[in-house]
Amino acid sequence: MLIETPENIELVIKKGLIKVVAPLLLDVASSVRNAAAGSLRNLSAVGMEACEGLLEQDVMTPLVCYFHEHTETFTPDPSSKSKDEDLDTFIQCINLLWNLCESSDLAIKYLGQSRILDILPRYLDLTTFGNDIVTAVLQCLIVVVEDNPPAMEKIKSNSEGQLQVLLSLESDEPSILLVKTLSAGVIINTCGGNISSLPGNVISQIISILAKTLSVDHRQACNQLSSNVPLPASDGKVAAPKGKAAQVLENHIKSVSQILDAQQSSVEIVANICSCEDADDSLDGEESSDSEEMGDDEPPCNGESSILAEDKLPTEVLEALITLDIFDKIWTKTQLPAENVAMILKEYEGSSLIYKKLQNLQTRSLLCVNNMLASLPLDNLGGVNGVYKIWVEAGKLVFKQNSDAILLESATAVMRASLDKIKLRENGSTNGTVLFSDLAVSDLEMMFTGIRECNVPEIRSNLIRMIGLLALLLVNSLNETTANVICTITDFILDQAHKENEVWVLAEALDTIIDLYSEDETDVLAAKLNLVDKLSALAPIMKNKARQQKKLPKEFRVLVSTVISNLPRFIKYKKGRISKL
C-alpha cells in the first residue's frame, strides 16, 4: 500500500525494506510467499529506478531460489487449500522477473546463470496450468529471449513444439488470441527477430494470427464495457456491483484487457518486422575533415542509400502484410473510443487500467505506422492521397489535442514519415495536383508555435524536419505564394537553430536546410535570404556544441558527424551557384 504514493518509494528503498521482504519469497507459509511476491512485483512495476533499487538490494538471489525450490516440479493440486495462492505467487514472481529483465541487463545475466529457462517451458502446458500462467510465462519469455542468443537457443530447443501447439490453437476467445499472439512473438524472437528465417507456412500462420487479433474492434469492445461499468451517483460515490454481477463485470474487464494486450503485442511484432534499421556502421567513425574538396557544381551527399526501405522486406512477408490489410488494421488502433466512453472507463477504479492500455495501444500503433510507412510501397498505403490523409490525422493528434509527450513524439514521427513517403513519389504531385500548393503562411503559425513551446527534443526534431519536408515538397511548384512559404519556413528553422541547446536537434535543423536548398531551383531563394552567410554563422556554433556534447546515442552521433562534414561543403557549393546568378 505504501508504494501507491510515489514519494514513499525512495524511502522504501533507502530504509532497506527490500532486503527484509525479498527473503520472504522462500518462507514456509504460502500466504507469506504470496504477499512478498505481490509487493515486490508492484514495486518493480513503478519504473526503472525502482527496479535498480530491487537489484541493488539483491532481490535476484531469493527470486532465483524461489524458482529453483518451488517451481521445478510444482503441479496444481485441486485439493490443496493454497492452490490459487501458489498459482498467484508464481504469476507475481514471473511478472517481477519480467519487469527486472526489461529494465536491466544485470537481471538477464542472473537469469542466464540460473536454471529458470529450463524450468519455464513446463509452464507452457495450457491444460495443466491454464491461460493466466501460460500468458505470464510467454510475456516474460518475449523479453528475456530478445537479443539474447543463449536464451534463444535454450527456448528454441526446449519449447519449439509447445510454442507451435499454442500457435495452432483453434479458439478466437480473447485469452487464446493473447496466447497465440505472444507465442508468435516468442517464436520470432528465438530466431533473432528475423521472421523470414522461419518456414513459409509458419510466417503465413503468424501474420494470419496478427491479422485476426487486430481485426477485433477495440473501440466497440470498450463501448460495450462502458455500458456495464457503474456510474457515480449524485453524491459522486460509485456503488460497486456485488455477488454474481461483480464477477460478470470482472470477467468482462479481464476479457477487454486481454484483447488490448494481444493487440499491443501484435502491433509491436509488426513494428519490429517493419523496422528497417540500416546495418551499415561505417558512419560511426571519426568526423570527416571539414577541408574535403568538392567541385563547385557538386551537391553534398547525405549518405542516403539507393535501396529503398520498402525493398528490404522479404517478399513473402510483404505479400502477407498487404494481403491481410495489416496497415489498415493497425491504423484503426491509433483511434481512441469516444471521449465519454474513455472517461467512464478511466473514472471507475476497476476499469482504470483499461484506459491506460488504450493509451499505450494508440502510441505503439503510431510508432508501428511510422515503421510501416517506410517499409510498404506507396500504392499499398492508399497512394499519395492516402498518405496525405494520414499526415492530416496525425496532425490533429499533435495540434488539436492536449496530448502527452509520448503520444506527441509518436504522432510527430508519423507526420514526418508521411511527408518523407510523399517526397519519394512525384515530389508530392498526384493527378496533376500538388497537395500542399495552397498552403499559406498563416497555416504554418500553429506548427511554429508547437515547436517554440515544445520542451521535448525528440518532438522538436520531428516537427522541424516535418516543416522542412513541407517546404521541399513546394520547391517544384514555385510561385509567389509557395516561395513565400518556403522563405518563412527557412527563416523559422534558422532562428530556431540559434536558440537550440541540443546539438543533435541543431544538426537536424541544419540537415533539413541542406536537403531543402540542395535543389538547384532554390538558388534565387537562397540568395534572397542571404542563406550562405546565415549558415556560415551557424557552422562554428554547431562545432562548439558538438565538442561540448560528446556523449550521445549512436544515431545522434552519426547525424552530428554527417552535418559537420556536409555543412562547409554545402556552403561552398551554394556560394558557387549563387555567384553565377
Long-range contacts (C-beta under 8 A, 24 or more apart in sequence): 3-39, 3-42, 3-43, 3-46, 3-50, 6-46, 9-43, 9-46, 9-49, 9-50, 9-53, 12-43, 12-53, 13-50, 13-53, 13-56, 13-57, 16-57, 18-43, 18-53, 18-54, 18-57, 18-59, 19-57, 19-58, 22-54, 22-57, 22-58, 22-59, 22-61, 22-62, 22-63, 23-62, 24-62, 25-62, 25-63, 25-65, 25-66, 25-93, 26-62, 26-65, 26-66, 26-69, 30-82, 30-85, 30-86, 30-89, 31-82, 31-85, 33-66, 33-70, 33-89, 34-85, 34-86, 34-88, 34-89, 34-92, 37-66, 37-88, 37-89, 37-92, 37-93, 37-96, 38-88, 38-92, 40-92, 40-96, 41-92, 41-93, 41-95, 41-96, 41-99, 44-95, 44-96, 44-99, 44-100, 44-103, 45-95, 45-99, 48-103, 51-99, 51-100, 51-103, 51-104, 51-107, 52-103, 52-104, 54-100, 55-100, 55-104, 55-106, 55-107, 59-96, 59-100, 60-100, 60-106, 60-107, 60-110, 63-93, 63-96, 63-97, 63-100, 64-110, 64-111, 64-114, 64-116, 66-93, 67-93, 67-114, 67-115, 67-116, 67-119, 68-114, 68-115, 68-116, 68-119, 71-119, 71-123, 72-115, 72-119, 75-128, 76-128, 76-129, 87-129, 87-130, 87-132, 87-133, 90-123, 90-133, 90-136, 91-132, 91-133, 91-136, 94-136, 94-137, 94-139, 94-140, 95-136, 95-139, 95-140, 97-140, 97-144, 98-136, 98-139, 98-140, 98-143, 98-144, 101-140, 101-143, 101-144, 102-143, 108-144, 108-148, 108-151, 111-144, 111-151, 112-148, 112-150, 112-151, 117-144, 117-151, 117-154, 117-155, 117-158, 118-154, 118-158, 121-155, 121-158, 121-159, 121-162, 124-159, 124-162, 124-163, 124-166, 125-162, 126-166, 126-169, 126-179, 131-175, 131-176, 131-178, 131-179, 134-166, 134-179, 135-175, 135-178, 135-179, 135-182, 135-258, 138-166, 138-179, 138-182, 138-183, 138-185, 138-186, 139-182, 141-186, 141-189, 142-182, 142-185, 142-186, 142-189, 142-265, 145-186, 145-189, 145-190, 146-189, 146-193, 147-192, 147-193, 149-192, 152-189, 152-190, 152-191, 152-192, 155-186, 155-190, 156-190, 156-191, 159-186, 160-190, 163-187, 164-202, 167-202, 167-205, 167-206, 167-209, 168-205, 172-212, 174-216, 174-255, 174-256, 174-258, 174-259, 174-262, 175-255, 175-258, 177-209, 177-212, 177-213, 177-216, 177-258, 177-259, 177-262, 178-258, 178-259, 178-261, 178-262, 178-265, 180-209, 180-213, 181-209, 181-210, 181-213, 181-262, 181-265, 181-266, 181-269, 182-262, 182-265, 184-209, 184-210, 184-269, 185-265, 185-268, 185-269, 188-269, 188-272, 188-273, 193-272, 195-273, 195-314, 195-317, 196-314, 196-316, 196-317, 200-316, 203-316, 203-317, 203-320, 204-316, 204-320, 206-269, 207-317, 207-320, 207-321, 207-324, 207-326, 208-320, 208-324, 209-266, 210-266, 210-269, 210-270, 210-324, 210-326, 211-324, 211-325, 211-326, 211-329, 213-262, 213-263, 213-265, 213-266, 214-263, 214-266, 214-267, 214-326, 214-329, 214-330, 214-333, 215-329, 216-259, 216-262, 216-263, 217-332, 218-259, 218-260, 218-263, 218-332, 218-333, 218-337, 218-358, 218-361, 219-335, 219-336, 219-337, 219-338, 219-341, 221-255, 221-256, 221-259, 222-256, 222-337, 222-341, 222-342, 222-345, 222-354, 222-358, 223-337, 223-338, 223-341, 224-252, 225-252, 225-253, 225-256, 225-345, 225-351, 225-354, 226-337, 226-340, 226-341, 226-344, 226-345, 226-351, 228-252, 229-344, 229-345, 229-348, 229-350, 229-351, 230-348, 231-344, 232-347, 238-348, 238-349, 240-350, 249-350, 250-350, 253-350, 253-351, 253-354, 256-354, 257-353, 257-354, 257-357, 260-354, 260-357, 260-358, 260-361, 261-357, 263-333, 263-361, 264-357, 264-360, 264-361, 264-364, 267-330, 267-333, 267-361, 267-364, 267-365, 267-368, 268-364, 268-368, 270-321, 270-326, 270-330, 270-368, 270-371, 270-372, 271-364, 271-367, 271-368, 271-371, 271-372, 273-313, 273-317, 273-321, 274-313, 274-321, 274-368, 274-371, 274-372, 274-374, 274-375, 274-376, 275-371, 276-309, 276-312, 276-313, 276-371, 276-374, 276-375, 278-305, 280-305, 283-558, 283-561, 283-562, 284-554, 284-557, 284-558, 285-561, 286-561, 287-546, 287-561, 287-564, 287-565, 288-561, 288-564, 288-565, 289-565, 290-564, 290-565, 290-568, 291-568, 292-565, 292-569, 294-569, 294-572, 294-573, 296-572, 296-573, 296-576, 296-577, 297-573, 297-576, 297-577, 298-573, 299-518, 299-570, 299-573, 300-514, 300-518, 300-566, 300-569, 300-570, 300-573, 301-566, 302-511, 302-514, 302-515, 302-562, 302-566, 303-562, 308-424, 309-374, 309-375, 310-374, 310-375, 310-376, 310-377, 310-378, 312-375, 313-375, 313-376, 318-375, 318-376, 321-372, 321-376, 322-376, 322-380, 326-372, 327-369, 327-372, 327-376, 327-380, 327-381, 330-365, 330-368, 330-369, 330-372, 331-365, 331-369, 331-390, 333-361, 333-362, 333-365, 334-362, 334-365, 334-366, 334-369, 334-393, 334-397, 335-362, 336-362, 359-404, 359-407, 362-407, 363-406, 363-407, 363-410, 364-410, 366-394, 366-397, 366-407, 366-410, 366-411, 366-413, 366-414, 367-410, 367-413, 369-414, 369-417, 370-410, 370-413, 370-414, 370-417, 373-414, 373-417, 373-418, 373-420, 373-421, 374-417, 374-420, 374-421, 378-421, 378-424, 378-425, 381-421, 383-430, 384-422, 384-425, 384-426, 384-428, 384-429, 384-430, 384-435, 385-430, 385-435, 387-418, 387-421, 387-422, 388-418, 388-422, 388-435, 390-414, 390-418, 391-415, 391-418, 391-419, 391-422, 394-418, 398-450, 398-463, 399-446, 399-447, 399-450, 405-456, 405-459, 408-454, 408-456, 408-459, 409-456, 409-458, 409-459, 409-462, 412-459, 412-462, 412-463, 412-466, 413-462, 415-462, 415-463, 415-466, 416-462, 416-465, 416-466, 416-469, 419-466, 419-469, 419-470, 419-473, 420-469, 422-473, 423-469, 423-472, 423-473, 427-473, 427-475, 427-476, 428-473, 428-476, 429-476, 429-477, 434-473, 434-474, 434-476, 434-477, 435-473, 436-470, 436-473, 436-474, 437-474, 437-477, 437-481, 437-482, 438-481, 439-470, 439-474, 439-482, 439-485, 440-481, 440-485, 441-484, 441-485, 441-488, 444-485, 444-488, 444-489, 444-492, 448-492, 451-492, 451-496, 452-496, 457-502, 457-504, 457-505, 460-496, 460-500, 460-505, 461-504, 461-505, 461-508, 464-493, 464-496, 464-505, 464-508, 464-509, 464-512, 465-508, 465-512, 467-492, 467-493, 468-493, 468-512, 468-513, 468-515, 468-516, 469-512, 471-516, 472-515, 472-516, 472-519, 475-516, 475-519, 475-521, 475-522, 476-521, 478-521, 483-525, 486-516, 486-522, 486-525, 487-525, 487-528, 487-529, 490-516, 490-517, 490-525, 490-529, 490-531, 491-529, 494-534, 494-535, 494-538, 497-538, 497-541, 498-538, 498-541, 501-545, 502-549, 503-542, 503-545, 503-546, 503-548, 503-549, 503-552, 503-560, 504-549, 504-552, 504-556, 504-559, 504-560, 506-538, 506-541, 506-542, 506-545, 507-542, 507-556, 507-559, 507-560, 507-562, 507-563, 507-564, 508-559, 510-535, 510-538, 510-542, 510-563, 510-567, 511-559, 511-562, 511-563, 511-566, 514-563, 514-566, 514-567, 514-570, 517-570, 517-574, 518-570, 520-577, 523-574, 523-577, 523-578, 523-581, 524-581, 526-574, 526-577, 526-578, 527-578, 527-581, 531-574, 532-571, 532-574, 532-575, 532-578, 535-567, 535-570, 535-571, 536-571, 538-567, 539-567, 539-568, 539-571, 542-567
